[in-house]
Amino acid sequence: MSDDIRFMWDIPVPMRDGVKLSTDIYLPAAERGYPVILSRTPYDNIAPRFVEIAQYFSAQGYAVALQDVRGRFDSEGQFEPRVNEGKDGYDTIEWIARQPWSNGKIGMMGGSYGGTAQWLAARERPPHLTTIVSAVTGGMRWMHDENYMNGKFPVFQFRWLNMTGGRTMQHYPFEPLDSHQPGVTSPYNFNRLIRTRPLKDVDKAVGRVNTYWRTWLERNTYDEYWQRMSFEDHFAEVDVPALHITGWFDNCQWGEMYMYSQMVARSPGGDKQWLLVGPWDHAGATRPSSRLGDLEFTQDAALDMRAIHLRWFDYWLKGEDNGQAGDAKVRIYTMGRNQWREESAWPVPQMQLVAYYLHSGGEANTPGDGTLDTIAPGDEASDHYTYNPEDPVPSVLDPDSPAPLRDSHVLALDYRYALGREDILVYTSAPLEAELEVTGTAFITLYAASDCVDTDWVALLCDVRPDGKSIPLTSAVMRASYRAGASRIDSPAPSPIAPGEVYEYTIEFMATSMAFQPGHRLQVAITSSLYPAYDLNPNSGAPIGEDVPSRLAHQIIYHNAEYPSHILLPVVTN
């Protein structure tokens, strides 16, 4: 294949400020203009996975441009996460349009940060940007996404900020320099290192101050820092056709789903948006598998992503009449039933929110008497537990593992070992007599009190199998002081809570699609930590990252006629 491809290495593409970005070009054999696929990355444009993709698409009649973003690898300038991707993307696209090997039709592709780079370029409306394929794109729904989630900071962000904290990949000291070399180990245990207290000093524990780690911790509201990278005021101006790809367990699902829904609702190109969601995590959405954790799917869950991208680009860049325009706008994989399905919209039209209420006799701590059903509560005792920041609920199966767990999240894995803790309340339904499909976004409303001025609330929605395994499907988290929201310019500032006062907290879950089978049970778990997926709240009212000293929080969850704590499930009926 490579014998029929022409290469242009390390081409210095000039930006408007004079900085030159290193770009490798892969061209079909004939010397003429081609539609172009551009991918911009902070992860080294000569990494094998990018080269393999470039060679594949070049063999299909495309010119492919792989570019190191500003300040990374062979590109000049300084890397500032997300800050320069809009203007640099615009300048690169318009430079490509002027080249003799380009016919002026330019598409973009990429996942994760590569997806963010696409949207920020699209925000600038380069005339020659024809289409994009956005996969597992995070950082677009500010303060409700991978950077912050209702005031909770995802601790694993440190690994990414450290990794991109130099011109080349800074994997070490968390991973061996050569992971295939027997006996070579890292001097650090990542999951122990990340417990450094206070959290803000984890960079010092590694031996290198990380400016953006500290900046992100300090910028804990939707201020001008985040607003300058926002898409919020641009949906009405951007009409680019887009294929959105994410997974039910993708930690960046929030951003991808947000871009899809807002483009459909607010963009003049709303009718040119397609959504594909599978039973994948962040990595799996670009390299799908038929298995994730303790969940097994049919083999067709492992879609051929190259073929999907090729069909998309053949239509939008080459104009081939391959039927893509007639595809269903939404294609999702429903777990439990383990089937792909096509829908006309998201949320799916048949969905209705159904309330399932929390019940107990005051002993929902496992093993306890917590139940879950559609009957509103009457006169019921409240449930109590103590949250100790020095002994948090783990979000990983093995908190002492030296492996740098990418997402630090237990979703899709049997969580029974943790649900027996006294600081977790568990509410479980009776075994289902018929299939129950839950497809969409769930919301939990908790009526809760704490004896502290700030604390956290965490909820998990689990599928309990007949064999006793409890598999978390999705989660919801909130820092109590952020209960009024923080994702809008006009959001109120975070404010403390009054100890002992009952507050209503409504928290959004990540979307899912599960057909709970007969004999399975629905389960909701409530606690106040999920670590190291999210930072620890010291219960003191201290700023994020300042988690020492800490104090115990004595928590109360109410479920009675006055305070009917419940979860709203997106139930689908045919």
Order of alpha helices (4+ residues) and beta strands (2+ residues): beta-beta-beta-alpha-beta-alpha-beta-alpha-beta-alpha-alpha-alpha-alpha-alpha-beta-alpha-beta-beta-beta-alpha-beta-beta-beta-beta-beta-alpha-beta-beta-beta-beta-beta-beta-beta-beta-beta-beta
